[in-house]
């Protein structure tokens, strides 16, 4: 599997799918609507936030953006 250290600027996102209960989907829709964004953008933003909370210095394959504060 290829390493994905930093995404290329302007790189295109791949379409993905996920499974969720109807209630979870409705909750996601409500939160995305509240923030004025798409469900996809909401999921991506939440994943990024949680990733950097858990791995503030990145991982072996994913390094922080240049100039990012990496101290917890």
Beta strands, then each sheet from edge to edge (+ up, - down):
end
